[in-house]
Amino acid sequence: FVHRKVHGDGRDRSAFLVEGTSVTYEVEWDDRKGKYACSSCTGFKTGGGGGDQWGGGGWGGGGGDQWG
């Protein structure tokens, strides 16, 4: 799992990853949560072009539901 907040300045709500596309990522330890978290990731697309059943580009793709 990678949250789109690691893309750019973290405010692009249209950012998404396409399933099956190769990405490069880095992780860092989150002392507050006690687990590793993704700190950067390449391969994001923008513009909401994913077109899944939730209306956007994957999880939180701007579909107007509880995730986006």
C-alpha positions as CSV (number, residue, x, y, z in Angstrom):
1,F,0.0,0.0,0.0
2,V,1.2,3.5,-0.8
3,H,-0.8,6.6,-0.1
4,R,-0.9,9.3,-2.8
5,K,0.3,11.9,-0.3
6,V,3.9,10.8,-1.2
7,H,3.4,12.0,-4.8
8,G,4.6,15.6,-5.4
9,D,3.5,17.9,-2.7
10,G,0.8,15.5,-1.5
11,R,-2.2,17.6,-2.6
12,D,-2.9,16.1,-6.0
13,R,-6.2,14.3,-5.5
14,S,-6.1,12.9,-9.0
15,A,-2.8,11.0,-8.5
16,F,-3.1,7.2,-8.9
17,L,-1.0,4.1,-9.6
18,V,-2.0,1.6,-12.3
19,E,-2.1,-2.0,-11.2
20,G,0.7,-4.0,-12.8
21,T,2.9,-1.0,-13.5
22,S,6.4,-1.1,-12.1
23,V,7.3,1.4,-9.5
24,T,10.3,2.4,-7.4
25,Y,9.7,3.2,-3.8
26,E,11.5,4.0,-0.5
27,V,10.3,3.2,3.0
28,E,11.1,4.8,6.3
29,W,10.4,3.8,9.9
30,D,7.5,5.7,11.5
31,D,8.3,5.9,15.2
32,R,4.8,7.3,16.0
33,K,3.0,4.3,14.4
34,G,5.7,1.7,15.1
35,K,5.9,0.5,11.5
36,Y,7.4,1.2,8.1
37,A,5.7,3.6,5.7
38,C,6.3,4.5,2.1
39,S,8.2,7.8,1.9
40,S,8.5,8.1,-1.9
41,C,7.2,6.3,-4.9
42,T,7.6,6.8,-8.7
43,G,5.1,5.8,-11.3
44,F,2.1,8.0,-10.3
45,K,-0.2,9.1,-13.0
46,T,-2.5,12.2,-12.7
47,G,-5.8,13.3,-14.1
48,G,-8.1,10.6,-12.8
49,G,-7.7,8.5,-15.9
50,G,-7.8,5.1,-14.1
51,G,-11.6,4.6,-14.6
52,D,-12.3,1.9,-12.1
53,Q,-15.7,1.2,-10.6
54,W,-15.2,3.9,-8.0
55,G,-14.9,6.6,-10.6
56,G,-11.2,7.3,-10.6
57,G,-7.7,5.9,-10.8
58,G,-7.8,3.3,-8.1
59,W,-8.2,3.8,-4.4
60,G,-9.3,7.3,-3.6
61,G,-9.4,8.3,-7.3
62,G,-12.0,11.1,-6.8
63,G,-15.1,9.0,-7.1
64,G,-17.0,11.0,-4.4
65,D,-17.2,8.1,-2.1
66,Q,-15.7,7.7,1.4
67,W,-12.2,7.0,-0.1
68,G,-12.0,9.9,-2.5
